[in-house]
Amino acid sequence: MTDKPKKHRFLTIEQVAEELNVKASLVRGLIKTGELRALQVGARGIWRVGRQDIEDYIADAYTRTAERSAAGELMDDVEPDSECPPTGAA
């Protein structure tokens, strides 16, 4: 018998943010725009995202990125959280 931790079918916004390595506010924005499918549970309307919905979002993001790349629309950019030397640094 294996003692693997059980993976839950639905994740909180914070868990989705950790999975995608982004901030929770971005996940909320994706839900609000409909890019990431989610549901509200209970009387308090707590948001949950299905594991398959995360996988679908990732697959769609890969497709969109490939299409933009093929069209020459992508630019090299630096992630906001990455460390960059200041301009003019030696």
C-alpha positions in Angstrom: 0.0 0.0 0.0 1.3 3.5 -0.9 1.1 6.4 1.5 0.8 9.1 -1.2 -1.1 12.2 -0.2 -4.5 12.4 -1.8 -4.8 15.0 -4.5 -8.0 17.0 -4.1 -10.2 17.4 -7.1 -10.7 21.1 -6.4 -8.2 23.7 -5.4 -8.4 27.1 -3.6 -7.3 30.2 -5.4 -4.2 30.2 -3.3 -3.4 26.6 -4.3 -3.9 27.4 -8.0 -1.7 30.4 -7.7 1.0 28.2 -6.2 0.6 25.6 -8.9 0.9 28.2 -11.6 3.6 30.2 -9.7 1.7 33.4 -9.9 -0.1 35.7 -7.4 -3.6 34.9 -6.2 -4.8 38.3 -7.6 -3.8 37.0 -11.1 -5.8 33.8 -10.6 -8.8 35.9 -9.5 -8.5 38.0 -12.7 -8.3 34.9 -14.9 -11.5 33.7 -13.2 -13.2 37.1 -13.6 -12.4 37.2 -17.3 -13.5 33.6 -17.9 -10.0 32.5 -19.0 -9.9 30.1 -16.0 -13.0 28.1 -15.2 -14.1 28.0 -11.6 -17.1 27.6 -9.4 -18.4 29.0 -6.2 -19.3 26.6 -3.4 -21.5 27.1 -0.4 -23.4 30.0 1.0 -20.3 32.1 1.3 -19.4 31.6 -2.4 -15.9 30.3 -1.9 -14.1 29.9 -5.2 -12.7 26.5 -6.2 -10.9 25.4 -9.4 -10.9 21.9 -10.7 -7.6 20.2 -11.4 -8.7 19.5 -15.0 -9.7 23.2 -15.5 -6.1 24.1 -14.6 -4.7 21.6 -17.1 -7.1 22.9 -19.7 -6.0 26.5 -19.0 -2.4 25.5 -19.4 -3.0 23.6 -22.6 -4.9 26.7 -24.0 -2.0 29.0 -22.9 0.5 26.8 -24.8 -1.7 26.9 -27.9 -2.1 30.7 -27.7 1.7 31.2 -27.1 2.6 29.0 -30.1 0.2 30.9 -32.3 1.6 34.3 -31.2 5.1 33.0 -31.6 4.4 31.8 -35.2 2.9 35.2 -36.0 6.0 37.0 -34.6 4.0 38.7 -31.9 6.1 37.6 -28.9 8.8 39.8 -27.4 11.5 38.8 -25.0 10.6 40.2 -21.6 11.7 39.9 -18.1 9.4 38.5 -15.4 8.5 41.2 -12.8 9.7 39.0 -10.0 13.1 38.2 -11.5 16.2 40.0 -10.5 17.7 42.4 -13.1 20.8 44.5 -12.7 20.0 48.2 -12.8 20.5 50.0 -16.1 24.1 51.0 -16.5 25.4 48.4 -14.1 28.9 47.1 -14.7 
